[in-house]
Amino acid sequence: MSKERPSEPELPFNALPLAQRRKMVAEYWMERLFQSSYTRHGRLFHVRTWSVKIQHRSQRYTFALDSEGRTEAATEALSIYISILTRGWKATLENYKARMAPKDPEEASDPAILPKTDAGYWAGRLVRRPDFRREDGTETTELSARIHHDGLAFYFPLGSNDPGEAAGTALKIFQTILKDGWKAANQAYRKEITVAVFWSMNPLGYTYTSVTSSPHAPPAVPPAETGNQSGALRVALIEGDPSVESTLRGWIDRHRGFRTISSYTTGAEALQDLRNHPLPELILVNRTLPDMLGQEILAEVTAHRPDLPAFTYGIYEDSDQAYYSFSGVTGGYAMRRRPPNKLLEPIDSGTRPYSKSQAGQQIQHYFQNFFGTPTSWEEPPDQKLLTPREHEILDCVSKGFVDKEIAVRLGISPWTVHGHLKNIYDKLRVRTRTEAVVRHLRG
C-alpha cells in the first residue's frame, strides 16, 4: 500500500496582503518572465526556456522553468510562488534543486571555460556596440561586455578600446555585482539600455531608442535644445532604478515640448502624490516596477483622472528583448527606432489642454503614416522574393509566435522553421526578427 503524500496547508487567500494577492494569478508572472542568454566569441545565444525571479519576505531567487511556451511558464512560476507561501523557502528550494541543478548556460556547455572571476573570461567577451549613445548624445565606440548575473543581463561600456584594460573593468563591474548587488553596480557604472515606450497594446505600437544610462544626475540641458519649455507638457516619471530615472529625465527634458516635473520610485508613492497634487499632464511608468505592474498603475490613474494621457515603457538589454517581451498580440506589431530626443514624437504637445483622446488620435495617425500600406497594389521588391511558406512564417512571427508555436501551427518541424527564417533574413537583408517584422509590416 503506497503512502499518501501529506497535503499542503490551505492558503488563506483573503488573509494575504494586497501585494501578495496580486501575485496569485498567472498573468502577474507573465510580465516577469525572461529568457536567459549568454555571449561567446562575440555572438549572443538565447536559452529557449523561460526563467523568473521571485521575491518574498526579503529573499529572492531566480528559477529556471521547464516550459518553452510563455503561458505554461507563467503557470509554472505561479505554482512555485504558491509553494513558497504554503511550504516556505527551504522546502521549495530543496525540491527545486533536487529536480534540476541550475547552472549558467554558458558554463554548463563548456566545463573547461574560465571562471567569471578571471579577467581572461571577460577578455573573450568584449564587443563593440556603436548603436548606443552617451548621456551627452555622442556615439560611443568603446569596448563593451555583456554581464549576466541572477537573471539580469546588460551591456556595460568599459571606457577603453584596449582589450586588457576593458577586460579588467568588466571584471570590476562583475565583482561589484557579486559583492554589493545590481543596485550598487548601476550607481557606479554606466550601462547600455534600450527604452521602449508602448503607445498601443493591440496592435502593439512602440517607439524605442538605445542609450547609455548615467549613474549620476543628467547634465544641464542647453537652452537651444529645449525649445519653448514655458509651454512644455509636464511629465511625471515612475521608475525604480535611479540611474535609469536620471537618464530618462535628461532625455525627456531634451525633447522639444516636454519637461519632467516629478519622478517616483514606486507605484504606491506615485499614486499617493498624484491624488494630492494632480499637476502632471503626461505620465510614463515602467511596466515592471517592484511593487506594482505598470498596467495596474495606469488603471488607478484612469480611475482618478480618466482623460490624463499615461503610458508604460520598458527597459531592455536590446531591441529584440522589447519585441520578445510580448506574446498573444493578434493585431500585429508597429515599432520604430528613434533618436533618444525624439522618443516621444508619436504625441504632440502643441495643443493645450492636452487629453487622452487627442493623444490617441495622434498615435494612430503616427503609426498609420509610418506603417501604411503601399499605394500600388504590387508587393515591394523585397516581399516578392519570399515564397508563400515564408510569408506564412513571417506573418506568424509578426503575431508574436515563437519558433515551436509556428512549427505546430503550420505542421512542420522547428528546424524547418529555423531554415525558413534564415532564408527570410537573407532575402530581406535583415539580421533579427524585429527587423524582419518591421520590413513585413511596412510592405
Sequence and secondary structure as in RCSB ss.txt:
>XXXX:A:sequence
MSKERPSEPELPFNALPLAQRRKMVAEYWMERLFQSSYTRHGRLFHVRTWSVKIQHRSQRYTFALDSEGRTEAAT
EALSIYISILTRGWKATLENYKARMAPKDPEEASDPAILPKTDAGYWAGRLVRRPDFRREDGTETTELSARIHHD
GLAFYFPLGSNDPGEAAGTALKIFQTILKDGWKAANQAYRKEITVAVFWSMNPLGYTYTSVTSSPHAPPAVPPAE
TGNQSGALRVALIEGDPSVESTLRGWIDRHRGFRTISSYTTGAEALQDLRNHPLPELILVNRTLPDMLGQEILAE
VTAHRPDLPAFTYGIYEDSDQAYYSFSGVTGGYAMRRRPPNKLLEPIDSGTRPYSKSQAGQQIQHYFQNFFGTPT
SWEEPPDQKLLTPREHEILDCVSKGFVDKEIAVRLGISPWTVHGHLKNIYDKLRVRTRTEAVVRHLRG
>XXXX:A:secstr
            GGGS HHHHGGGSHHHHHTTEE  EEEETTEEEE SS EEEEEETTEEEEEE S SSHHHHHH
HHHHHHHHHHHH HHHHHHHHHHH     HHHHH TTS  TTSHHHHHTTEEE TT B TTS B  SEEEEEEET
TEEEEEE S S HHHHHHHHHHHHHHHHHH HHHHHHHS  EEEEEEEEEETTEEEEEEEEE  SS      HHH
H SGGG EEEEEE S HHHHHHHHHHHHHSTTEEEEEEESSHHHHHHHHHH    SEEEEETB SSSBHHHHHHH
HHHH TTS EEEEEEESSHHHHHHT     S EEEEE  GGGTTTTS TTSSS  HHHHHHHHHHHHHHHS   S
SSS  HHHHTS HHHHHHHHHHHTT  HHHHHHHHTS HHHHHHHHHHHHHHHT SSHHHHHHHHHH 
